[in-house]
Amino acid sequence: MKKAIYALALLLVVAGGLVFANRESKKDTAPKATPRPLTAAEREAELKKWEATPAGIRYKQWEASPIGIKVLSDAATIRKHINASENMEAVVTSFSLPPGSRLGFGVMARIDGADYIVTFEPEKSQLEPLQSLKVDDKLIIKGHVVSFAPKYSYAIVAVEYAERDGKMIFKHAPRKGC
């Protein structure tokens, strides 16, 4: 009787080991599917399909509205400076971002006569100098991207580097794992 129980237990252990071993090998040998880039025609077709959706229609309406035209124009103006990695002078105008914004730490600033949302991605150690900013402080900034969204009446500038009175107060930390 004992031999039968030991044989059954051994059989279960071996069968379980084979099942788990087979499952692991299937995971390892599965080819990774990499999406191929869309052709220009496919991209155009996807864009047309998206423009027919309610979100696409709202975006097109915003794009044609006076606010949308202003935001897109401001974004195009500052994009030239960002692509050239030029220093820009920004004057802090407000610390309150538009209602409902989820942009993290940021301020409203005037750059070349236009208002922008200037966002920082600070680490905890970088918050203190940024929180010491006051209205009408002049900053020298370098942006690394300008974006916009129909939700906001201003273009959004993500800052790479900022200094006040010749002293660096913010430098964008490189992303981990990149």
Residue frames as a rotation matrix with the C-alpha (Angstrom) as fourth column:
MET 1
0.567 0.824 0.000 0.00
0.824 -0.567 0.000 0.00
0.000 0.000 -1.000 0.00
LYS 2
0.443 -0.480 -0.757 2.82
0.154 -0.791 0.592 2.38
-0.883 -0.379 -0.276 0.90
LYS 3
-0.614 -0.720 0.323 4.55
0.419 0.051 0.907 1.67
-0.669 0.692 0.270 -2.38
ALA 4
-0.109 0.670 0.734 1.38
0.979 -0.053 0.195 2.57
0.169 0.740 -0.651 -4.30
ILE 5
0.817 0.399 -0.417 1.02
0.500 -0.850 0.166 5.87
-0.288 -0.344 -0.894 -2.43
TYR 6
0.043 -0.892 -0.451 4.70
0.073 -0.447 0.891 6.72
-0.996 -0.071 0.046 -3.03
ALA 7
-0.621 -0.241 0.746 4.35
0.702 0.252 0.666 5.83
-0.348 0.937 0.012 -6.71
LEU 8
0.359 0.837 0.412 1.25
0.916 -0.401 0.017 8.01
0.180 0.372 -0.911 -7.03
ALA 9
0.733 -0.146 -0.664 2.96
0.230 -0.866 0.444 10.94
-0.640 -0.478 -0.602 -5.27
LEU 10
-0.362 -0.932 -0.001 6.03
0.213 -0.084 0.973 10.55
-0.908 0.352 0.229 -7.48
LEU 11
-0.377 0.324 0.868 3.82
0.926 0.172 0.337 10.41
-0.040 0.930 -0.364 -10.56
LEU 12
0.719 0.692 -0.059 2.04
0.694 -0.720 0.006 13.63
-0.039 -0.045 -0.998 -9.51
VAL 13
0.391 -0.663 -0.638 5.33
0.063 -0.672 0.738 15.44
-0.918 -0.328 -0.221 -8.88
VAL 14
-0.629 -0.654 0.421 6.73
0.427 0.162 0.890 14.41
-0.650 0.739 0.177 -12.27
ALA 15
-0.071 0.688 0.722 3.51
0.988 -0.053 0.147 15.30
0.139 0.724 -0.676 -14.11
GLY 16
0.811 0.357 -0.464 3.31
0.473 -0.866 0.161 18.67
-0.344 -0.350 -0.871 -12.33
GLY 17
-0.010 -0.914 -0.406 6.93
0.094 -0.405 0.910 19.41
-0.996 -0.029 0.090 -13.19
LEU 18
-0.637 -0.191 0.747 6.33
0.711 0.227 0.665 18.59
-0.297 0.955 -0.009 -16.85
VAL 19
0.392 0.861 0.325 3.24
0.915 -0.403 -0.035 20.81
0.101 0.311 -0.945 -17.00
PHE 20
0.770 -0.126 -0.626 5.06
0.167 -0.907 0.387 23.80
-0.616 -0.403 -0.677 -15.48
ALA 21
-0.327 -0.945 0.024 8.18
0.200 -0.045 0.979 23.23
-0.923 0.325 0.204 -17.60
ASN 22
-0.382 0.269 0.884 6.07
0.922 0.175 0.345 23.07
-0.061 0.947 -0.315 -20.75
ARG 23
0.712 0.699 -0.067 4.25
0.699 -0.715 -0.031 26.29
-0.070 -0.025 -0.997 -19.78
GLU 24
0.413 -0.647 -0.642 7.53
0.031 -0.694 0.719 28.17
-0.910 -0.317 -0.266 -19.23
SER 25
-0.590 -0.693 0.414 8.96
0.425 0.170 0.889 27.07
-0.687 0.700 0.194 -22.56
LYS 26
0.069 0.685 0.725 5.85
0.994 -0.105 0.004 28.24
0.079 0.721 -0.688 -24.41
LYS 27
0.845 0.226 -0.485 6.22
0.337 -0.929 0.154 31.71
-0.416 -0.293 -0.861 -22.88
ASP 28
0.044 -0.939 -0.341 9.87
-0.022 -0.343 0.939 31.92
-0.999 -0.034 -0.036 -23.90
THR 29
-0.670 -0.382 0.636 9.41
0.533 0.348 0.771 30.77
-0.516 0.856 -0.030 -27.50
ALA 30
0.442 0.881 0.169 6.44
0.785 -0.289 -0.547 33.00
-0.433 0.374 -0.820 -28.34
PRO 31
-0.428 -0.625 0.653 7.57
0.862 -0.500 0.086 35.47
0.273 0.599 0.753 -30.98
LYS 32
-0.343 0.246 -0.906 7.24
0.436 -0.813 -0.386 39.12
-0.832 -0.528 0.171 -30.04
ALA 33
0.230 0.511 0.828 4.87
0.972 -0.164 -0.169 40.88
0.049 0.844 -0.535 -32.38
THR 34
-0.581 -0.429 -0.692 6.30
0.433 -0.883 0.184 44.27
-0.689 -0.192 0.698 -33.31
PRO 35
0.555 0.832 0.001 3.88
0.459 -0.305 -0.835 46.63
-0.694 0.463 -0.551 -34.96
ARG 36
-0.332 -0.642 0.691 5.08
0.940 -0.166 0.298 47.81
-0.077 0.748 0.659 -38.29
PRO 37
-0.680 0.065 -0.730 4.98
0.080 -0.983 -0.162 51.54
-0.729 -0.169 0.664 -38.95
LEU 38
0.372 0.896 0.243 1.97
0.490 0.033 -0.871 52.78
-0.788 0.443 -0.427 -40.87
THR 39
-0.476 -0.432 0.766 2.42
0.879 -0.251 0.405 53.94
0.017 0.866 0.499 -44.41
ALA 40
-0.976 0.086 -0.198 1.46
-0.077 -0.996 -0.053 57.51
-0.202 -0.036 0.979 -45.32
ALA 41
-0.519 0.833 -0.192 -1.81
-0.363 -0.011 0.932 56.32
0.774 0.553 0.308 -46.87
GLU 42
-0.096 0.461 -0.882 -2.70
0.688 0.671 0.276 54.23
0.719 -0.581 -0.382 -43.79
ARG 43
-0.725 -0.233 -0.649 -1.86
0.653 -0.533 -0.538 57.15
-0.220 -0.813 0.538 -41.51
GLU 44
-0.915 0.402 -0.040 -4.07
-0.382 -0.830 0.407 59.45
0.130 0.388 0.912 -43.57
ALA 45
-0.249 0.854 -0.457 -6.92
-0.025 0.466 0.884 56.92
0.968 0.232 -0.095 -43.47
GLU 46
-0.240 0.107 -0.965 -6.61
0.915 0.356 -0.188 56.57
0.324 -0.928 -0.184 -39.67
LEU 47
-0.929 -0.122 -0.350 -6.62
0.244 -0.913 -0.328 60.36
-0.280 -0.390 0.877 -39.30
LYS 48
-0.679 0.732 -0.051 -9.77
-0.472 -0.381 0.795 60.67
0.563 0.564 0.604 -41.42
LYS 49
-0.093 0.637 -0.765 -11.43
0.434 0.718 0.545 57.94
0.896 -0.281 -0.344 -39.35
TRP 50
-0.490 -0.152 -0.858 -10.49
0.870 -0.143 -0.472 59.73
-0.051 -0.978 0.202 -36.10
GLU 51
-0.994 0.094 -0.054 -11.72
-0.099 -0.992 0.079 63.10
-0.046 0.084 0.995 -37.40
ALA 52
-0.374 0.911 -0.171 -15.16
-0.228 0.089 0.970 61.52
0.899 0.402 0.174 -37.87
THR 53
-0.255 0.256 -0.932 -15.35
0.844 0.529 -0.086 60.57
0.471 -0.809 -0.352 -34.17
PRO 54
0.791 0.612 0.024 -16.91
0.509 -0.679 0.528 62.98
0.339 -0.406 -0.849 -31.63
ALA 55
0.456 -0.705 -0.543 -13.46
0.482 -0.317 0.817 63.74
-0.748 -0.634 0.195 -30.17
GLY 56
-0.510 -0.662 0.549 -12.08
0.806 -0.145 0.574 64.51
-0.301 0.735 0.607 -33.63
ILE 57
0.129 0.659 0.741 -15.01
0.764 -0.542 0.349 66.77
0.632 0.521 -0.573 -34.45
ARG 58
0.899 0.177 -0.401 -14.58
0.420 -0.609 0.673 68.70
-0.125 -0.773 -0.622 -31.17
TYR 59
0.014 -0.974 -0.228 -10.85
0.600 -0.174 0.781 69.06
-0.800 -0.148 0.582 -31.86
LYS 60
-0.481 -0.170 0.860 -11.45
0.861 -0.273 0.428 70.40
0.163 0.947 0.278 -35.37
GLN 61
0.574 0.739 0.353 -14.00
0.602 -0.673 0.430 72.89
0.555 -0.034 -0.831 -34.01
TRP 62
0.735 -0.375 -0.565 -11.53
0.395 -0.440 0.807 74.03
-0.551 -0.816 -0.175 -31.34
GLU 63
-0.262 -0.912 0.314 -8.76
0.785 -0.013 0.619 74.29
-0.561 0.409 0.720 -33.94
ALA 64
-0.332 0.221 0.917 -10.91
0.780 -0.483 0.399 76.63
0.531 0.848 -0.012 -36.06
SER 65
0.715 0.626 -0.311 -12.09
0.685 -0.540 0.488 78.74
0.138 -0.562 -0.815 -33.10
PRO 66
0.661 -0.468 0.586 -10.36
-0.265 -0.877 -0.401 82.05
0.702 0.110 -0.704 -32.25
ILE 67
0.632 -0.439 0.639 -8.88
-0.684 0.072 0.726 80.55
-0.365 -0.895 -0.255 -29.06
GLY 68
0.686 -0.344 0.642 -7.59
0.378 0.921 0.090 77.51
-0.622 0.181 0.762 -30.95
ILE 69
0.727 -0.412 0.549 -6.03
0.469 -0.286 -0.836 79.67
0.501 0.865 -0.015 -33.65
LYS 70
0.634 -0.487 0.601 -4.30
-0.641 -0.765 0.056 81.81
0.432 -0.421 -0.797 -31.00
VAL 71
0.622 -0.391 0.678 -3.00
-0.430 0.553 0.714 78.79
-0.654 -0.736 0.176 -29.06
LEU 72
0.694 -0.352 0.628 -1.70
0.636 0.709 -0.304 77.11
-0.339 0.610 0.716 -32.22
SER 73
0.717 -0.425 0.553 -0.05
0.141 -0.688 -0.712 80.36
0.683 0.588 -0.433 -33.34
ASP 74
0.611 -0.482 0.628 1.61
-0.790 -0.425 0.442 80.85
0.054 -0.766 -0.640 -29.94
ALA 75
0.659 -0.346 0.668 2.81
-0.014 0.882 0.471 77.22
-0.752 -0.319 0.576 -29.97
ALA 76
0.732 -0.385 0.563 4.29
0.668 0.241 -0.704 77.63
0.135 0.891 0.433 -33.45
THR 77
0.713 -0.457 0.532 6.08
-0.322 -0.887 -0.330 80.83
0.622 0.065 -0.780 -32.40
ILE 78
0.467 -0.533 0.705 7.74
-0.839 -0.016 0.544 79.29
-0.279 -0.846 -0.455 -29.37
ARG 79
0.860 -0.133 0.492 8.47
0.197 0.977 -0.079 75.98
-0.470 0.165 0.867 -31.12
LYS 80
0.743 -0.627 0.233 11.09
0.099 -0.241 -0.965 77.80
0.662 0.741 -0.117 -33.21
HIS 81
0.251 -0.643 0.723 12.95
-0.873 -0.473 -0.117 78.79
0.417 -0.602 -0.680 -30.01
ILE 82
0.547 0.012 0.837 12.62
-0.584 0.721 0.372 75.30
-0.599 -0.692 0.402 -28.53
ASN 83
0.944 -0.191 0.269 13.89
0.320 0.731 -0.603 73.54
-0.081 0.655 0.751 -31.65
ALA 84
0.456 -0.814 0.360 16.88
-0.035 -0.421 -0.906 75.89
0.889 0.401 -0.221 -31.71
SER 85
0.335 -0.256 -0.907 17.41
0.886 0.412 0.211 75.25
0.320 -0.874 0.365 -27.96
GLU 86
-0.345 -0.398 0.850 17.49
0.208 -0.915 -0.345 78.99
0.915 0.058 0.399 -27.31
ASN 87
-0.755 0.104 -0.647 17.16
0.628 -0.170 -0.760 80.72
-0.189 -0.980 0.063 -23.98
MET 88
-0.146 0.775 0.615 13.85
0.462 -0.496 0.735 82.53
0.875 0.391 -0.285 -23.56
GLU 89
-0.978 -0.106 0.179 12.95
-0.091 -0.557 -0.826 85.23
0.187 -0.824 0.535 -21.07
ALA 90
-0.153 0.950 -0.272 9.77
0.538 0.311 0.783 84.47
0.829 -0.026 -0.559 -19.16
VAL 91
-0.779 0.031 0.626 8.02
-0.465 -0.697 -0.545 86.70
0.419 -0.716 0.558 -16.66
VAL 92
-0.769 0.511 -0.383 5.91
0.628 0.716 -0.305 84.90
0.118 -0.475 -0.872 -14.04
THR 93
-0.649 0.608 0.456 2.36
-0.348 -0.771 0.533 86.29
0.676 0.187 0.712 -14.17
SER 94
0.306 0.803 0.511 0.43
-0.910 0.090 0.405 83.88
0.279 -0.589 0.759 -11.93
PHE 95
-0.778 -0.551 0.301 0.78
-0.623 0.738 -0.259 80.76
-0.079 -0.389 -0.918 -9.84
SER 96
-0.108 0.807 0.580 -2.72
-0.251 0.543 -0.802 79.47
-0.962 -0.232 0.144 -10.43
LEU 97
-0.983 -0.177 0.054 -3.10
-0.016 0.373 0.928 77.28
-0.184 0.911 -0.370 -13.47
PRO 98
-0.470 0.863 -0.183 -6.42
-0.704 -0.242 0.667 77.04
0.532 0.443 0.722 -15.32
PRO 99
-0.019 0.543 0.840 -9.16
-0.900 0.357 -0.251 75.21
-0.436 -0.760 0.482 -13.39
GLY 100
0.848 0.429 0.311 -9.10
-0.325 0.884 -0.335 71.44
-0.419 0.183 0.889 -13.74
SER 101
0.446 -0.739 -0.505 -5.51
-0.709 0.053 -0.703 71.30
0.546 0.672 -0.500 -14.94
ARG 102
0.929 -0.205 0.309 -3.50
-0.028 0.792 0.610 68.19
-0.370 -0.576 0.729 -14.18
LEU 103
0.752 -0.658 0.042 -0.12
-0.054 -0.125 -0.991 69.41
0.657 0.743 -0.129 -15.28
GLY 104
0.237 -0.686 -0.688 1.78
0.931 0.362 -0.040 69.06
0.277 -0.631 0.725 -12.03
PHE 105
0.139 -0.274 -0.952 3.84
0.583 -0.754 0.303 71.99
-0.800 -0.597 0.055 -10.80
GLY 106
-0.287 -0.230 0.930 3.60
0.925 -0.319 0.207 74.97
0.249 0.919 0.304 -13.10
VAL 107
-0.308 0.173 -0.936 3.11
0.359 -0.890 -0.282 78.70
-0.881 -0.423 0.212 -13.41
MET 108
0.736 0.454 0.502 1.61
0.661 -0.322 -0.678 81.09
-0.146 0.831 -0.537 -15.89
ALA 109
-0.144 -0.851 -0.506 4.30
0.425 -0.515 0.745 83.14
-0.894 -0.108 0.436 -17.64
ARG 110
0.892 0.338 -0.300 4.57
-0.076 -0.542 -0.837 85.69
-0.445 0.770 -0.458 -20.43
ILE 111
-0.170 -0.921 0.350 7.12
0.452 0.243 0.858 84.92
-0.876 0.304 0.375 -23.13
ASP 112
-0.922 -0.269 0.279 7.55
0.371 -0.400 0.838 87.29
-0.114 0.876 0.468 -26.07
GLY 113
-0.793 0.608 -0.035 4.25
-0.609 -0.792 0.046 89.02
0.000 0.058 0.998 -25.24
ALA 114
0.027 0.816 -0.577 2.13
-0.513 0.507 0.693 85.85
0.858 0.277 0.433 -25.13
ASP 115
0.052 0.079 0.996 0.92
-0.980 0.197 0.035 83.94
-0.193 -0.977 0.087 -22.08
TYR 116
-0.099 -0.169 -0.981 1.91
-0.425 0.898 -0.112 80.29
0.900 0.406 -0.160 -21.64
ILE 117
0.919 0.187 0.347 1.50
-0.394 0.469 0.791 77.57
-0.015 -0.863 0.504 -19.08
VAL 118
0.015 -0.977 -0.212 5.07
-0.715 0.138 -0.686 76.76
0.699 0.161 -0.696 -18.01
THR 119
0.925 0.369 0.089 5.36
-0.338 0.692 0.638 73.32
0.174 -0.620 0.765 -16.42
PHE 120
-0.215 -0.963 0.164 8.19
-0.931 0.152 -0.331 71.75
0.293 -0.224 -0.929 -14.50
GLU 121
0.693 0.311 -0.650 8.66
-0.090 0.932 0.350 68.09
0.715 -0.184 0.674 -13.58
PRO 122
0.014 -0.780 0.625 10.57
-0.824 -0.363 -0.434 68.68
0.566 -0.509 -0.648 -10.36
GLU 123
-0.092 -0.119 -0.989 11.92
0.491 0.858 -0.149 66.10
0.866 -0.499 -0.020 -8.01
LYS 124
0.720 0.468 -0.513 11.39
0.654 -0.210 0.727 66.77
0.233 -0.858 -0.457 -4.31
SER 125
-0.024 -0.830 -0.557 14.83
0.849 -0.311 0.428 68.35
-0.529 -0.463 0.712 -3.96
GLN 126
-0.787 -0.295 0.541 14.03
0.586 -0.633 0.506 70.84
0.193 0.716 0.671 -6.73
LEU 127
0.164 0.981 0.107 10.72
0.865 -0.195 0.462 72.09
0.474 0.017 -0.880 -5.30
GLU 128
0.225 -0.049 -0.973 12.08
0.809 -0.547 0.215 74.63
-0.543 -0.836 -0.083 -2.81
PRO 129
-0.770 -0.530 -0.355 13.70
0.269 -0.775 0.572 77.02
-0.578 0.345 0.740 -5.35
LEU 130
-0.741 0.547 0.389 10.62
0.413 -0.086 0.907 76.78
0.529 0.833 -0.162 -7.58
GLN 131
0.229 0.879 -0.417 8.25
0.913 -0.045 0.406 77.51
0.338 -0.474 -0.813 -4.72
SER 132
-0.164 -0.352 -0.921 10.24
0.686 -0.712 0.150 80.65
-0.709 -0.607 0.358 -3.88
LEU 133
-0.722 -0.054 0.690 9.20
0.630 -0.461 0.624 82.23
0.284 0.886 0.367 -7.20
LYS 134
-0.340 0.621 -0.707 7.12
0.349 -0.614 -0.708 85.42
-0.873 -0.487 -0.008 -7.05
VAL 135
0.635 0.605 0.480 4.89
0.715 -0.226 -0.661 87.21
-0.292 0.764 -0.576 -9.53
ASP 136
0.962 -0.255 -0.095 6.94
-0.267 -0.820 -0.506 89.40
0.051 0.513 -0.857 -11.91
ASP 137
0.229 -0.915 0.332 10.09
-0.173 0.297 0.939 87.29
-0.958 -0.272 -0.091 -11.43
LYS 138
0.550 -0.154 -0.821 12.11
-0.835 -0.081 -0.544 87.15
0.018 0.985 -0.173 -14.63
LEU 139
0.404 -0.375 0.835 13.31
-0.076 0.895 0.439 83.68
-0.912 -0.240 0.333 -15.58
ILE 140
-0.172 -0.437 -0.883 15.59
-0.984 0.038 0.172 82.47
-0.041 0.899 -0.436 -18.33
ILE 141
0.268 0.369 0.890 14.21
-0.372 0.892 -0.258 79.15
-0.889 -0.262 0.376 -19.50
LYS 142
-0.724 -0.294 -0.624 14.92
-0.689 0.363 0.627 76.50
0.043 0.884 -0.465 -22.07
GLY 143
0.298 0.887 0.352 11.98
-0.802 0.433 -0.411 74.38
-0.517 -0.160 0.841 -23.09
HIS 144
-0.784 -0.557 0.275 12.13
-0.313 0.736 0.600 70.86
-0.537 0.384 -0.751 -24.39
VAL 145
-0.714 0.587 0.382 8.60
0.683 0.464 0.564 70.61
0.154 0.663 -0.732 -25.77
VAL 146
-0.776 0.615 -0.139 5.59
-0.546 -0.767 -0.338 72.79
-0.314 -0.186 0.931 -26.45
SER 147
-0.811 0.581 0.069 2.13
0.568 0.751 0.337 71.26
0.144 0.313 -0.939 -26.53
PHE 148
-0.732 0.670 0.126 -1.49
-0.677 -0.735 -0.025 72.28
0.076 -0.103 0.992 -26.47
ALA 149
-0.812 0.582 -0.036 -4.87
0.583 0.806 -0.107 70.83
-0.033 -0.108 -0.994 -25.67
PRO 150
-0.343 0.765 0.545 -8.41
0.260 -0.481 0.837 72.03
0.903 0.429 -0.034 -26.37
LYS 151
0.370 0.465 -0.805 -8.95
0.866 0.142 0.480 71.98
0.337 -0.874 -0.350 -22.61
TYR 152
-0.005 -0.503 -0.864 -6.57
0.726 -0.596 0.343 74.95
-0.688 -0.626 0.368 -22.13
SER 153
0.931 0.354 0.091 -6.58
0.333 -0.718 -0.611 78.45
-0.151 0.599 -0.786 -23.60
TYR 154
0.536 -0.830 -0.157 -2.78
-0.786 -0.558 0.265 78.57
-0.307 -0.018 -0.951 -23.53
ALA 155
0.500 -0.518 -0.694 0.06
-0.253 0.679 -0.689 76.63
0.828 0.520 0.208 -25.06
ILE 156
0.963 -0.167 0.214 1.99
-0.146 0.343 0.928 74.47
-0.228 -0.924 0.306 -22.59
VAL 157
0.370 -0.915 -0.163 5.78
-0.557 -0.078 -0.827 74.70
0.744 0.396 -0.538 -22.36
ALA 158
0.949 -0.195 -0.248 7.64
0.312 0.692 0.651 71.89
0.045 -0.695 0.718 -20.57
VAL 159
0.723 -0.672 0.159 10.83
-0.675 -0.737 -0.045 73.35
0.147 -0.075 -0.986 -19.12
GLU 160
0.627 -0.639 -0.445 14.24
0.403 0.755 -0.517 71.72
0.667 0.145 0.731 -19.42
TYR 161
-0.378 -0.823 -0.424 16.24
0.900 -0.218 -0.378 74.39
0.219 -0.524 0.823 -17.59
ALA 162
0.671 0.567 0.478 15.38
0.414 -0.821 0.394 77.56
0.615 -0.066 -0.785 -15.62
GLU 163
-0.420 -0.774 -0.474 17.47
0.884 -0.231 -0.407 80.23
0.205 -0.590 0.781 -13.96
ARG 164
0.792 0.584 0.179 16.66
0.494 -0.784 0.376 83.38
0.360 -0.209 -0.909 -11.99
ASP 165
0.880 -0.471 0.059 19.15
-0.455 -0.801 0.388 86.20
-0.136 -0.368 -0.920 -11.45
GLY 166
0.172 -0.870 -0.462 21.91
-0.841 0.114 -0.529 84.15
0.513 0.479 -0.712 -13.09
LYS 167
-0.656 -0.364 0.662 21.40
-0.698 0.627 -0.346 81.24
-0.289 -0.689 -0.665 -10.69
MET 168
-0.624 0.408 -0.666 20.03
-0.254 0.700 0.667 77.89
0.739 0.586 -0.333 -11.83
ILE 169
-0.437 0.541 0.718 16.80
-0.864 -0.030 -0.503 77.00
-0.251 -0.841 0.480 -10.03
PHE 170
0.507 0.623 0.595 15.69
-0.371 0.781 -0.502 74.01
-0.778 0.034 0.627 -12.10
LYS 171
-0.484 -0.538 -0.690 17.24
-0.875 0.263 0.408 71.41
-0.038 0.801 -0.598 -14.39
HIS 172
0.576 0.790 -0.212 15.15
-0.810 0.587 -0.015 68.59
0.113 0.180 0.977 -15.78
ALA 173
-0.205 -0.612 0.764 16.38
-0.646 0.671 0.365 65.25
-0.736 -0.418 -0.533 -14.49
PRO 174
-0.576 -0.013 -0.818 16.79
-0.736 0.443 0.511 62.57
0.356 0.896 -0.265 -17.17
ARG 175
0.527 0.846 0.078 14.20
-0.823 0.485 0.295 59.83
0.212 -0.220 0.952 -17.09
LYS 176
-0.231 -0.563 0.794 15.21
-0.712 0.654 0.256 56.64
-0.663 -0.506 -0.552 -15.38
GLY 177
0.076 0.204 0.976 15.61
0.256 0.942 -0.217 53.66
-0.964 0.266 0.020 -17.67
CYS 178
0.961 0.274 -0.047 16.22
0.035 -0.287 -0.957 55.67
-0.275 0.918 -0.285 -20.83
